């Protein structure tokens, strides 16, 4: 995550469809507008109507990316293991679309046979809309012989000087000074075997000023930047320079998150006054029953990536994780943004979520796909960065939303720019769910 941010015009990042999810249904469709302007008080409830999901609205996701069909998902979607999901990994490419990337207009970036491809047009970068500080990254790449490409790390939106504006991990066997594996203008990788014409894999660790790179499991870079242009944050960019380049299996995870739940007690949390919900620790998980009610963190968070593991113990149960919330009171227990938890869907079609769907920013942006299922543990990831918000469920991105409302300390009424509490929701008397891990990586935290 970044220490400083810019306002971007960006597309959502469509991510991995977890191997555990096999119940996809429904035909390919155009992504709907996904929000209402309802900022009413009280416990959220009620499914959005058809106009909300398919018509125009004042606040909506800004993508026309087609949703993948079941066959496409199972053929093309990258996979993360359960261990990788619990380790915090997300996918930056869904295997079928450029959903989630900022796509330059003058280059033919497109998806072909489950890979991101560019072969014609101007030299350009396919960019993530979000910035990242310390992270592990990996991707597969294939560059045609005689070509030139690269992966840009912690890059500025415009990287005019690779020795200043980015760390350019080069892919070019014939470069006169910085061949494949080198950081252009900063570090020369030596004894790197040629890569052009074949698929290969990069794995990268960026931690503070240190950057390490592996090519096909062999370490080729161990570089610590001591210069005057150290970059500690920036976007991820995939470059088309010369010749055809293809990328696949594009994954990322933040490093060194903070665990908020110790697995033993509710230290660091407080029950919001007036709550009817019961909060206790059972088998290493926070168990919530009955409701309504809220369990709130003592700490506050502004720009961060949050990871939670959750399980609903019943059909179509409703809950959520509130964030950037005002301190809860008996009169106003949940004045915050809400990442929804609701695994139900209509017409046996996971593109038709009930109550906006798990991963939704409730009342603002519905989930484009219901990835998780009731009675099964799932991983939800939230990225909050200035006025941009994105969520992933089991590594697959379901929402990207930009809050363009006027500033207001209450997110129910407008855009909250200040830090706020995280709050676990007990929705109603039917509530029965568990959280067994809650981790936060704050922007700029070391």
C-alpha positions in Angstrom: 0.0 0.0 0.0 1.1 3.5 -0.5 2.3 6.4 1.6 0.9 8.9 -0.9 -1.9 8.4 -3.3 -3.4 9.8 -6.5 -6.9 9.9 -7.7 -7.2 7.6 -10.6 -9.7 6.9 -13.3 -9.5 3.1 -13.1 -11.1 -0.2 -13.8 -11.7 -3.0 -11.3 -9.1 -5.6 -10.9 -10.7 -9.0 -11.7 -8.9 -11.7 -9.8 -8.7 -15.4 -9.3 -11.6 -17.8 -9.1 -10.6 -20.1 -6.3 -10.4 -23.8 -7.1 -12.7 -24.6 -4.3 -15.6 -22.8 -6.0 -17.1 -25.1 -8.6 -20.8 -24.1 -8.6 -20.6 -21.4 -11.3 -23.7 -20.9 -13.5 -25.2 -18.3 -15.8 -24.2 -17.0 -19.2 -21.6 -14.3 -19.9 -23.1 -10.9 -19.3 -22.1 -7.3 -19.2 -21.1 -6.0 -15.8 -24.1 -4.3 -14.2 -24.2 -0.9 -12.5 -24.1 -1.9 -8.8 -25.1 0.7 -6.4 -27.9 2.6 -4.8 -27.9 6.0 -3.2 -29.7 4.7 -0.1 -27.9 6.1 3.0 -30.6 5.2 5.5 -29.8 4.4 9.1 -30.2 1.0 10.7 -29.2 -2.6 10.0 -28.8 -3.2 6.2 -31.4 -5.5 4.7 -33.3 -6.2 1.6 -32.1 -7.3 -1.9 -31.4 -4.6 -4.4 -34.1 -4.3 -7.1 -33.6 -5.1 -10.8 -33.2 -1.4 -11.6 -30.4 -1.1 -9.1 -28.5 -4.0 -10.6 -29.1 -3.5 -14.3 -30.0 0.2 -14.7 -28.0 3.3 -14.5 -27.2 4.8 -11.1 -25.3 7.8 -9.7 -22.6 5.6 -8.2 -21.4 2.6 -10.2 -18.5 0.5 -11.1 -16.7 1.9 -14.2 -16.2 -1.3 -16.2 -17.8 -2.9 -19.2 -15.8 -6.1 -18.8 -17.8 -9.2 -19.6 -18.2 -11.7 -16.9 -16.6 -15.1 -17.7 -18.9 -18.1 -18.2 -18.6 -21.3 -16.1 -16.6 -23.0 -18.9 -14.2 -20.1 -19.2 -13.6 -19.9 -15.5 -12.7 -23.5 -15.2 -10.6 -23.4 -18.4 -8.7 -20.2 -17.9 -9.0 -18.8 -14.3 -5.8 -18.9 -12.4 -5.8 -21.1 -9.2 -4.5 -20.4 -5.8 -4.2 -23.2 -3.2 -6.0 -23.0 0.2 -2.6 -22.4 1.7 -1.8 -19.5 -0.6 -5.3 -18.0 0.0 -4.7 -18.2 3.8 -1.3 -16.6 3.1 -2.9 -13.5 1.7 -2.5 -14.0 -2.0 -4.8 -12.5 -4.6 -4.8 -12.7 -8.4 -4.5 -9.7 -10.6 -5.8 -11.5 -13.7 -9.0 -13.6 -14.1 -7.8 -15.4 -17.2 -10.6 -14.1 -19.5 -10.6 -10.3 -19.3 -8.6 -7.1 -18.5 -11.1 -6.4 -15.7 -9.1 -4.5 -13.1 -6.3 -3.0 -15.1 -5.9 0.5 -16.5 -5.7 -0.2 -20.2 -3.8 2.2 -22.5 -5.7 3.1 -25.7 -2.8 3.0 -28.1 -1.7 -0.6 -27.6 -3.7 -3.7 -28.4 -3.7 -5.2 -24.9 -6.2 -8.1 -24.9 -6.8 -11.6 -23.6 -5.9 -14.5 -25.8 -6.1 -18.2 -24.7 -6.1 -17.4 -21.0 -3.2 -14.9 -21.2 -2.7 -11.1 -21.3 -1.2 -10.2 -24.7 0.1 -7.2 -26.4 1.8 -7.2 -29.8 1.0 -4.0 -31.7 0.8 -0.3 -30.9 2.7 2.2 -28.8 5.1 1.3 -26.0 2.9 1.3 -22.9 2.1 0.0 -19.5 -0.9 -2.0 -18.4 -1.2 -0.7 -14.8 -2.9 -1.6 -11.6 -5.1 1.2 -10.2 -3.7 0.7 -6.7 -0.3 1.3 -5.2 1.6 -1.2 -3.1 4.5 -0.9 -0.6 6.0 -4.2 0.5 4.8 -7.3 -1.4 5.6 -10.6 -3.0 4.7 -10.8 -6.7 4.8 -13.5 -9.3 3.9 -14.0 -12.9 4.6 -16.2 -15.9 5.7 -14.4 -19.1 6.4 -15.3 -22.8 8.4 -12.9 -25.0 8.8 -13.6 -28.7 12.4 -13.8 -29.9 14.0 -10.4 -30.5 11.3 -8.7 -28.3 11.5 -6.3 -25.4 9.3 -6.1 -22.4 9.3 -5.8 -18.6 7.5 -5.8 -15.3 7.4 -2.4 -13.6 7.6 -2.5 -9.8 6.5 0.4 -7.5 6.1 2.4 -10.6 4.8 5.9 -11.1 1.9 6.3 -13.5 4.3 7.8 -16.0 7.8 6.2 -15.8 9.8 8.4 -18.0 13.2 7.6 -16.3 13.6 4.0 -15.1 16.4 5.1 -12.7 14.0 7.5 -11.0 10.3 6.6 -11.6 10.2 2.8 -11.3 12.1 -0.4 -10.8 11.9 -1.9 -14.3 12.5 -5.7 -14.2 13.6 -6.2 -17.8 12.7 -8.9 -20.2 15.1 -8.6 -23.1 18.0 -10.9 -23.9 19.6 -8.5 -26.3 19.5 -5.3 -24.3 23.0 -3.8 -24.6 23.4 -3.0 -20.9 20.5 -4.4 -18.8 19.5 -7.8 -20.0 16.7 -10.0 -18.8 16.4 -9.9 -15.0 18.1 -6.5 -14.6 16.6 -3.5 -13.0 17.0 -1.0 -15.8 19.3 2.0 -14.9 19.8 0.5 -11.4 21.2 -3.0 -11.3 22.6 -5.5 -13.8 21.7 -9.1 -13.4 24.5 -11.4 -14.4 24.6 -15.0 -15.8 20.9 -15.0 -16.6 20.0 -17.6 -19.2 18.0 -16.5 -22.3 14.3 -16.5 -22.0 12.9 -15.4 -25.3 10.5 -17.8 -27.1 9.6 -19.8 -24.0 7.4 -19.5 -20.9 9.2 -18.5 -17.7 8.3 -17.4 -14.2 9.4 -14.3 -12.2 9.0 -14.2 -8.4 9.8 -10.9 -6.7 10.1 -9.7 -3.1 10.0 -6.0 -2.5 10.7 -5.1 1.1 11.8 -1.6 2.0 14.8 -0.7 -0.3 15.5 -4.4 -0.9 14.4 -6.2 -4.1 15.0 -9.8 -4.8 14.1 -11.7 -8.0 13.9 -15.3 -8.9 13.7 -16.6 -12.5 12.3 -20.2 -12.6 13.2 -20.7 -8.9 16.8 -19.5 -9.4 17.7 -16.3 -7.6 19.1 -13.7 -10.1 18.7 -10.4 -8.2 19.6 -9.4 -4.6 19.6 -5.6 -4.7 19.3 -3.0 -2.0 18.8 0.5 -3.3 21.0 3.0 -1.6 20.6 5.8 -4.2 18.8 9.1 -4.1 15.7 7.8 -5.9 14.6 5.0 -3.7 10.9 4.1 -4.3 9.0 2.6 -1.4 5.6 2.5 -3.1 4.0 2.5 -6.5 1.8 0.5 -8.9 2.5 -2.7 -10.8 2.9 -2.4 -14.5 3.2 -4.9 -17.4 5.1 -3.4 -20.3 4.7 -3.8 -24.1 7.8 -2.4 -25.7 8.8 -4.4 -28.8 7.4 -7.6 -30.1 4.7 -9.9 -28.7 4.5 -10.3 -25.0 2.2 -12.5 -23.0 1.6 -12.8 -19.2 -0.4 -15.3 -17.1 -0.8 -16.3 -13.5 -0.3 -12.8 -12.1 -0.5 -12.9 -8.3 0.4 -10.6 -5.4 0.3 -10.6 -1.6 1.3 -7.8 0.9 4.1 -8.6 3.3 4.1 -8.3 7.1 0.4 -7.7 7.9 -0.7 -7.2 11.6 -2.9 -9.9 13.1 -5.7 -8.2 15.0 -7.2 -11.3 16.6 -5.0 -13.4 18.9 -7.1 -16.5 18.6 -7.7 -16.6 22.4 -9.7 -13.7 23.6 -11.3 -10.4 22.4 -8.3 -8.2 23.4 -8.2 -5.2 21.1 -12.0 -5.2 20.5 -15.0 -3.7 22.3 -18.7 -4.5 22.1 -20.6 -1.5 20.9 -23.2 -0.3 23.5 -26.7 -1.6 23.0 -25.6 -4.7 21.1 -27.8 -7.8 21.4 -25.3 -10.1 19.7 -23.2 -12.5 21.7 -19.4 -12.4 21.0 -17.1 -15.1 22.3 -14.1 -17.2 21.2 -14.7 -20.8 20.3 -12.1 -23.1 18.9 -9.7 -20.2 18.0 -12.4 -18.2 16.2 -14.6 -15.3 17.1 -18.2 -16.7 17.2 -21.1 -14.3 16.7 -24.7 -15.2 17.4 -28.0 -13.4 17.8 -28.3 -9.7 17.0 -28.2 -7.0 16.0 -24.8 -6.0 17.4 -21.3 -4.9 16.7 -17.8 -5.8 17.8 -15.5 -2.9 17.2 -11.7 -2.6 17.0 -10.1 -0.2 19.5 -7.7 0.9 16.7 -8.6 2.9 13.6 -7.5 2.5 10.0 -7.6 4.7 6.9 -5.6 3.3 4.0 -5.1 -0.5 4.3 -5.5 -4.0 3.0 -7.6 -6.1 5.3 -7.8 -9.9 5.2 -10.5 -11.9 7.1 -11.4 -15.6 7.2 -15.1 -16.1 7.8 -17.8 -18.8 7.8 -21.6 -18.5 7.9 -23.2 -21.4 9.7 -26.6 -21.3 7.9 -28.3 -20.5 4.6 -28.0 -17.0 3.3 -27.2 -15.5 6.6 -26.4 -11.8 6.7 -23.4 -10.1 8.3 -20.6 -7.7 7.4 -17.3 -6.0 8.3 -17.7 -2.3 8.7 -14.6 -0.1 8.1 -13.6 3.6 8.4 -16.5 3.6 10.9 -17.3 6.3 13.5 -17.1 5.1 17.1 -20.2 3.0 17.6 -22.8 4.1 20.1 -26.2 2.7 21.1 -27.9 5.4 19.0 -25.5 5.0 16.0 -23.8 1.6 16.1 -22.6 1.3 12.5 -21.8 4.6 10.8 -19.2 3.2 8.4 -18.7 1.6 5.0 -19.7 -2.1 5.0 -18.1 -5.0 3.2 -21.1 -7.3 3.0 -21.2 -11.0 3.9 -24.2 -12.8 2.3 -23.6 -15.9 0.2 -27.1 -16.2 -1.3 -27.9 -15.8 -4.9 -31.0 -15.9 -7.1 -32.1 -18.3 -9.9 -29.2 -20.6 -9.3 -27.0 -17.9 -10.8 -24.0 -16.6 -8.9 -24.1 -13.4 -11.0 -27.4 -12.5 -9.2 -26.4 -11.9 -5.6 -28.9 -11.6 -2.7 -28.5 -8.5 -0.6 -25.6 -7.4 -2.9 -23.5 -10.5 -2.2 -20.4 -11.3 -0.2 -17.7 -8.7 -0.9 -20.1 -5.9 -1.8 -19.7 -2.5 -0.5 -23.2 -2.5 0.8 -25.6 0.1 -0.6 -22.8 1.3 -2.9 -21.4 -1.5 -5.1 -22.8 -5.1 -5.4 -20.5 -8.1 -5.9 -20.3 -9.0 -9.5 -20.1 -12.7 -8.6 -20.9 -14.7 -5.4 -17.8 -16.8 -5.0 -18.2 -18.1 -1.4 -20.7 -20.6 -0.1 -22.5 -21.0 3.3 -21.1 -23.4 5.8 -17.6 -23.2 4.2 -14.6 -21.1 5.3 -13.7 -18.3 2.8 -11.2 -15.5 2.6 -12.4 -11.9 2.0 -9.8 -9.2 1.2 -10.6 -5.5 1.3 -8.4 -2.7 -0.1 -9.1 0.8 1.0 -7.0 3.5 -0.6 -8.1 7.1 -0.4 -11.5 7.1 -2.1 -11.1 3.8 -3.9 -12.2 0.5 -2.6 -11.8 -3.1 -3.9 -12.7 -6.5 -2.5 -11.7 -10.1 -3.3 -13.4 -13.3 -2.2 -11.2 -16.4 -2.3 -8.7 -14.3 -4.3 -11.3 -13.3 -7.0 -12.1 -9.6 -7.2 -15.8 -8.9 -6.9 -15.9 -5.1 -6.5 -14.0 -2.0 -7.3 -15.7 1.3 -6.4 -14.7 4.9 -6.3 -16.5 7.1 -3.8 -17.1 10.4 -5.6 -19.6 11.8 -3.0 -18.9 14.9 -1.1 -16.9 14.5 2.1 -18.7 13.5 5.3 -17.6 12.0 8.6 -20.4 9.5 8.3 -19.9 7.1 5.3 -23.7 6.6 5.2 -24.0 10.2 4.1 -20.9 10.9 2.1 -17.2 10.1 1.5 -15.2 9.5 4.7 -11.6 10.4 4.2 -10.5 9.9 7.9 -9.4 6.7 9.6 -12.1 4.7 11.3 -12.8 1.6 13.3 -13.3 -1.9 11.9 -16.5 -3.6 13.2 -17.9 -7.1 12.9 -21.6 -7.3 12.6 -24.2 -9.5 14.2 -27.1 -8.8 11.9 -30.3 -10.2 13.5 -31.5 -13.1 15.7 -30.5 -15.7 13.1 -26.9 -14.6 13.1 -24.4 -17.5 13.4 -21.0 -17.0 12.0 -17.2 -17.2 12.8 -14.1 -15.2 12.1 -10.8 -17.0 12.7 -8.3 -14.5 11.3 -8.4 -10.7 10.9 -5.2 -9.2 9.5 -4.5 -5.6 8.4 -1.6 -4.2 6.3 -1.6 -0.4 6.8 -0.3 1.8 4.0 3.2 2.9 4.8 3.5 0.6 7.8 6.9 -1.1 8.4 
